[in-house]
């Protein structure tokens, strides 16, 4: 067997390593995305009071702390027996979440992925980055920066801080949106909607210009998992679980979040600290699935904002009667969601409930709390169990990237099997493997709480253990 290692994957949040295993005929028999660092959040929050968790778990990640903040807050609502928030609390949380998705999607597309889409995977590495985008597409780069900045401003006004805010608390929120804050955010929202629309059009243009490549590259059939509204529409903050098979058949629908352990399970491999979730009824071999923008846009029946819905209709027309399977279509779907979030913020800002003073609800302490939300990268599960004093006794977190674990491995294998030929490792090939991973926008920090930076080291070793070829490069800063 021949073993090829890519360590680490660059231009993602966190660090991982890829190993490819070939047989004697140079066919890729297995692809492994390793997460070699241990997380530990589920363990070290044990013994902490439940009301600290919405703030503590944000330290999982500096890119999507709001997602963990809100998932933990939703779980904490259940822990104190609150089933329905006040209108002000729910709308403030939703506004916070739309800001989070907007800034995260803008960061991923404009800063991390657009260099590959605009310049090609075989472009010079020193040019194939955000600096190259700034040089060649200055207006586009400026839009990306300002869109992310706007999303961060929404988070600041709703959560109190742009990173690691404290706005959501068990039973509700601790602040409303003042008229001055509303007016400030309203000044730029039309521009955000316009730029969101143009970003989708740009991604579509790139797709149609390179359609054959986009349809073949890293494409896999998979099950899909996401939250949806009762009418099947796209839902990002709350909703019920729906799973869809690759042939478009519904596996389950409108499942209560509290029953998620009856629906999904986690498989463990010795070579990674990241688990492999799967749909229980289908088993480990057939039950793995994808989450995130591609899954959500495929899985929903509609989007309740008009511009995004129009774009969704064109998107699903790519493959009538079945989900769009193209891994690179994650980018298109992601920008449809970005546009939806901009539209949703525009609709929410004039709502007078945002200036309401009824912020909290209370109830009786319960032993179990489960919060599920659609984070930028996909469905996010937070599950806590407490004792009579309100101290955390058990925690289970299934983060978005973990849900996509097996799908990423399958996409890597497909790319390697298609493009890895001969005995020479080339930089464009290595970047192609990373492009497949980057399409999922993985947050390896969330998945394992990885630390530090490592150089990229790749070795090609034959069946006798002899070194045939090797390459190395320095990891770029993730953000």
N, C-alpha and C positions, 0 to 999 in steps of 0.2 A: 504494500500500500504506500501511496505517496501522500504526505501531509503538508499542507500549505497554511501558514498562520499569518493573519493580518492583525496587528496589535499596535495602537488602538484604532477603532473606527473614528474618523474625524468629522467635524461639522455636525455633531449631534450634542445634546445635553448629557454630559457624563461620558464614561469611557467603557468600551467593550473590546472584544477581540474576536476575530473570525478564524475558524479553522476549516479547511476543505480537505477532504480525504478522497483520493483517487485510487482506482484499481489499476492493475497492470496494463489495461487497455486505455488508460488515461480518462476514463469516464468517472465523473464525480458521483460517488456513492453516498456521501453524507456531507451536509453543511452544518456547522455549529456556530451560533452566536454566543460566545462565552461572556458571562458576567462574573468576573473573578474577584469581586469585592463583596463583602458581607454587609447587609443593611443593618438590621437591629432595631428599627423603630418599634416594631411590634412588641419587642421585649422591654426596651427601656422606658416605655410609657406605662408599663405595669406599675401599679402602686400610686400613680398620680391621680388627683381628683379629676372627674370627668370634665369639669368646666375649664380646665387648662388645655384640653386636647385640641380645640379648634386653633389655638395659637401654636402649640407645640408642633403639630404635624406639618405646619407650613415649612418647617426647616428641612423637610424632605427635598425641597427644590426652590431655587430662586426664580425660575422661569414660570412655573404654574402654582405658586403658593395659594392663590385664591381657590383653586379647585379643591385642594386638600382642606383649606379653611372651611369651605362651604359643605363639603362632604361630611367633615367631622361635626360641623354645626347641625346638619340635618340628623346625624346619628344622635347628637346630644339632645335635640328636640324630642326624639323618641324616648331617650333616657329619662326625661322629666315629664313624660306623658302628654306632650303637646302634639296634637295631630294636625292642627290648622293654625298657621301664623296669621297675624293681623295683615290687612292689605298693605299697609306701609312697610312692614317687615319683609313680606314676600317680594314686593316690587323692588325694594332696595337691594335685596339679595340677587334678584334677577338682573338688575342693572349692573351690579358688581360683576356678575358672571359674564354678561355680554362684553363688558370691558376687558375681562380676562381673556376671553376667546379672541377678541379683536386684536389685542396686542400680541398674543402668542402666535396666532396665525400670520400676522404681519411679520413678526420676527423670523419665523421659519421660512416663509416664502422669499422675502426680499433679502435676508441676510445669509441664510444657510443653503437654500435650494436653488434660488434663481441663477447663481453662477453656472451650475450644470445645465440648466435649461436654456440660458441665453448664449453660452459659449460652447457647450458641448463637453462631454465627459473627457475628451482627449485634448482639451485646451491646456496650455501651459499652466502648471500648478500656481506659479507666482501671479498669474492673471486671473485664474479661476477661483475668485473669492470676492468678498464684498468690496474690497478696494478696486478690483477690476470693474465691478458694477458701477461704482461711483465715477470711475474714469470714463467709461463708455456710455453709461446711461444715467447721467447725474440727476435728471428729473425723477426717474423711477426710484433711484436710491433715496432721494429726498422724500418722496411720497412714503416709502417704507418706514423711514425714521419717524416721520410726523404721524403716521397712522399708529405706530406702536406707542408714541408719546401720548396720543389722544387716549388710547385704551388705558394707559397707566394713569392718566388724569381721572378717568372715570373710576378706576379702582381707588385712587386717593380720596375722591369725594365721598365714596360709599363705605370704604373700609378704614379710613383714617390715615393710611399710609400707602404708598405705591407698592411696597414690598413688605410682607409680613404684617398686614393690617390686623385690626381687632374688631371690625365692624359687626361681624356675625357672632352672636353669643347664644347659648342654649335658650330656646324659646323665642328668639327674635333677633333684634339688632340693638345697637347702643347709640345710633344717631340717625337722623333723617337727612334729606337733601335740602339745604337752604335755598331760598329763591335766588340768591346771588350765585351759588354753585350751579344751580340749574341753568341760569342765564349764561354763565361762562361756558358750560358744556354745549349749550344750544348754538353758540356762535359758529362752531366749526363742524357741526354734525352733517350739514348738507355736503360739505367738502369730503367728509369721510365716506358718505354714500356714493358720491361721484367717483372717488378713487377706488372704492371697492368694486364698483361696476367695471371700471377700466382695467383693474387687476384681473378680473375674471376673463375679460375679452383678450387680454394679453396671453393668458394661459391657454385659452382656446386657440388662439392664432398659432402658438408654438405647437400645440397638439396636432392641429390639422396640417401644419407644414411638415411634421415628422410622424405622421399617423402610423405608418407601418412599424416604425421603431417603438413608438409608445405602446402599441397594441401587443407587441411581442416581448418587450423587455420586462423581465421579472414577473410576468403575468401568471397568476395562479387562480384556480377555483377554490372557493372557501365558503364556509358558513359565515354568517354575519350576526352581530349582536349589538343592540342599542336600546335606549329608551325611546318610547313614542308616546304621544298624547292618546287619550281615549279614542279619538277619531283617526288615529294612525299618523298624524302629522308629526313633523320633526319636533323633538323636545330636548332641550339641553340642560334645564335645571331640575325638572322633576318629571315623573311619568312612570310608565310600566315597562317591563322588559319584553322585548320581542326578539326572536331569533329566526333567521331565514336561511334556507339552504342555497347552495350554488345553483340549483335548478329552479329557484324562485319559490319553492314550497315553504310555507310557514311551519317552523318546527314547534314553536310555542309563541303565545301572544298574550299581552295584557296580564303578565304575571306580576304578582305583588313582590316588591323588592325584598320584603322580609323573608321570602321563601327562596332567596337566591341560592342557598346551599343545597336545595333540592334540585336545582337546575344545572349548576356548574360544579366541577371538582377541579383539583389541581394535581398534575402529574409532576414528579420530581426526577431530574437527571443528575448524576454525580458530577458532571463537568460544568455545571452552572449554578449560581445561587439564585437565578431567576426561575420561577416555577413555570409550568406549562398548563394553563387552564383549558378545560374542554367541557362540552355539553354532556352531562351525565348519561342521558338516554342513548347517546350515539357512541359512547366509549372513547378512550384516549386516541385510538387509531383514526377514527373518522370524525370525532367531535370537536377538533380544534377550530377556531374561528378568528375572524378579524373584527376589530372595533375601530372607532375613529371616523374622520370625515367620509371616507369612502363607504364604510359600513352604514353610517347614518343616512347619507343621501340615497343609497340604494335601498335601505330598509324602510324609510318613511313613505307615506302615501302623498304627502304634500308638505309645503313650507308656507307658513302663514304670513309671510311678507311678500309683496307682489314681484319685486325685481328678482329676488332669490328664487322664487317659485318658477318664474320664467326661465331662469338659467337651469334649474333642476330639470325642467321638461326637456330641454335640449340635451342635457347630460344623459338622462336615462334612455333617450332615443338612440344612443350609440349602440345599444344591444337590446332591441325590443324583446320583451318577454322574459328577460333574465337579468340578474344584476351585472353591472359593469365590473369585469374582473381585473382590469388593467391596474397594476400596482402604481404606475406613474400617474394614473388618474386621481390618486390621493391629492395631488396638488390642485387639480381643477375643483374637486369636491371641497377642499379646504377653503378655497377662495369664495366658493358659493356660500359657505358658512360665514366667512368674514363679511361678505355683503349682507347676509341675513342679520348678523349682529349689529351692523351699522344701521340698518333699517329699524331693527327692534329698539335700539337706543333712541332713534328719532321718534318712534311712536311712544316710548315710555316717558321721555323728558317732560312733556306738558301735563302729565298725569298729576293732579293735585294730591293724590295719596302719598306721593313722595315727600310732601311737606307735613304729613300727619305726625301726631305726637303719641299715638297708641303703638308702642314699639314692641311690647313683650306680652307673652302668654305664659302661664304656669300650670302645673298639674302635679300628679303624684309620681314619685320616683319609680322607675321600672328597671328590671335587671339587664335588659338587652336593648341596644340601640343600633340601628343599621341606616346608613346614609349612602345613597347611590346618586351619582351625578355624571353628566357627560363632560369630562375634562377635554381640553383641546385635542389630546391624543386618543381619547376614547373613554369607554365606560370605566368609572372609578368606584370601587367598593370600599367603604369604611364600616367595620363591624366591631362594636365594643360590648363588653360585659362588665358589670360593676357589682360591688358588694353593697351591704346596707349603709355603709358610710359614704358611698359614692366614689370609691376608689376603683380604678381600672384593674380588673383581674385577668382579662384576656382581650387581645386585639387581633384582628385579621384585616389586612389591607391587600386588596388585589388592584394594582394600579394599571393604568391603560396600557403601558408598554408590556407589562406581564401578560395581559390578555392577547397581545399581538405576537407573543414570543415565537410560537411554532410557525406562524405565518411568515415572520421575518426569515426564519431558517429556511423555509420552503422557497422564498423568493431568492435568497442568496444561492441556494443550490441550483435553481433554474438558470440564473445568470452565469454562474461558474461553469455549468455544464454546456452552456451555449457558446461562451466566449473564451474559456481557458483551453488553449491548444498549444501543443509543444512543451518545451521545457523552460522557456524564458518567461519570467514574471515582468510585466511592464507596468508602469505607473498608471496608464489609462485603464488597464484591466483592474487594478486595485481600486481605482476610483469608481469603476462601474459597480463593483461589489458594494462600495459605500453608498453609491447613488440608490441602490436597491433598498438599503437600510434607511437612508435619509428620507425616502418617500413616506415612511411610517411616522416620521418626526419622533423617533424614540427618545424618551427621557430616561436614560440609564441611571441617572441620579435618583429618580423616583423609584425605579425598579429595584435598586440595590443600595442606594446611598453611597455610590462609588466616590472615591476621593483621589485628588491628585491628577497629574498629567504624566503620560508615558510616551516614549518614542514609538513610531510605527515600525515594527520589525516583521519582515515577511521572509520565510524560508521555504524553499522547495526541496524536499528530501525524497530520494528514490526508495525502492523497496529494500535496498541493502543498507539504508541509513546514511548514504553518501549525500553531501550537500551538492545540489545541482545549480541552484541559483538563489540569491538573496537580495533583498532591497530594504532600505530603511528611510524613514523621513520623520521629521519632528511634528508632533501633534500641534494643530492650530488650537487657539483658545476657542472653546465651544460657543461662547456667546458674543 
